[in-house]
């Protein structure tokens, strides 16, 4: 089980979640944040601080948000093993689905 960043984060990337994550498992892509499912400790700290309510427990995903469980994992397949989002900084790519979404006004 893990927490998942969903479409509400696209083009927002507030990063409050990164600051509170004790596992340092949240990474910044080009257009949204991603949670590494292999590093997430299921604490829920990120969900509580997300101003867009874009982070959800995987068991609570419904409808269009369900695909983001696989999309978060797919992001890390392309990057290989990583050791912490705060130290690494921005990774200038997204999964294809996110990259192809229309840009949100902001």
SULKAUR-V200340 format. One record per residue. N is the residue number from 1. D_FIRST is the distance of its C-alpha to the first C-alpha in Angstrom with 1 decimal. Layout:
BEGIN
n=N d_first=D_FIRST
n=N d_first=D_FIRST
END
This chain:
BEGIN
n=1 d_first=0.0
n=2 d_first=3.8
n=3 d_first=7.2
n=4 d_first=9.6
n=5 d_first=13.4
n=6 d_first=15.4
n=7 d_first=19.1
n=8 d_first=20.4
n=9 d_first=20.3
n=10 d_first=22.5
n=11 d_first=25.8
n=12 d_first=24.9
n=13 d_first=23.0
n=14 d_first=23.8
n=15 d_first=21.9
n=16 d_first=21.6
n=17 d_first=17.9
n=18 d_first=18.9
n=19 d_first=21.3
n=20 d_first=19.0
n=21 d_first=16.0
n=22 d_first=16.5
n=23 d_first=14.5
n=24 d_first=16.6
n=25 d_first=13.8
n=26 d_first=15.2
n=27 d_first=18.0
n=28 d_first=20.9
n=29 d_first=21.8
n=30 d_first=25.2
n=31 d_first=24.3
n=32 d_first=20.8
n=33 d_first=18.1
n=34 d_first=15.0
n=35 d_first=11.8
n=36 d_first=11.4
n=37 d_first=7.8
n=38 d_first=9.5
n=39 d_first=10.8
n=40 d_first=8.5
n=41 d_first=8.6
n=42 d_first=7.0
n=43 d_first=10.7
n=44 d_first=11.4
n=45 d_first=14.8
n=46 d_first=14.7
n=47 d_first=14.1
n=48 d_first=17.2
n=49 d_first=19.5
n=50 d_first=19.0
n=51 d_first=22.4
n=52 d_first=21.5
n=53 d_first=18.5
n=54 d_first=16.9
n=55 d_first=13.5
n=56 d_first=11.1
n=57 d_first=7.7
n=58 d_first=6.4
n=59 d_first=7.5
n=60 d_first=10.7
n=61 d_first=11.7
n=62 d_first=15.2
n=63 d_first=18.1
n=64 d_first=18.6
n=65 d_first=15.5
n=66 d_first=13.4
n=67 d_first=14.9
n=68 d_first=13.5
n=69 d_first=10.1
n=70 d_first=12.4
n=71 d_first=14.9
n=72 d_first=12.9
n=73 d_first=12.2
n=74 d_first=15.8
n=75 d_first=17.2
n=76 d_first=16.3
n=77 d_first=17.8
n=78 d_first=21.0
n=79 d_first=21.1
n=80 d_first=20.4
n=81 d_first=19.1
n=82 d_first=19.3
n=83 d_first=19.7
n=84 d_first=19.2
n=85 d_first=19.6
n=86 d_first=22.3
n=87 d_first=24.5
n=88 d_first=24.2
n=89 d_first=25.0
n=90 d_first=25.1
n=91 d_first=24.3
n=92 d_first=26.7
n=93 d_first=24.9
n=94 d_first=22.3
n=95 d_first=20.9
n=96 d_first=23.8
n=97 d_first=22.5
n=98 d_first=22.4
n=99 d_first=25.6
n=100 d_first=27.4
n=101 d_first=26.6
n=102 d_first=29.8
n=103 d_first=30.0
n=104 d_first=29.6
n=105 d_first=32.7
n=106 d_first=32.2
END
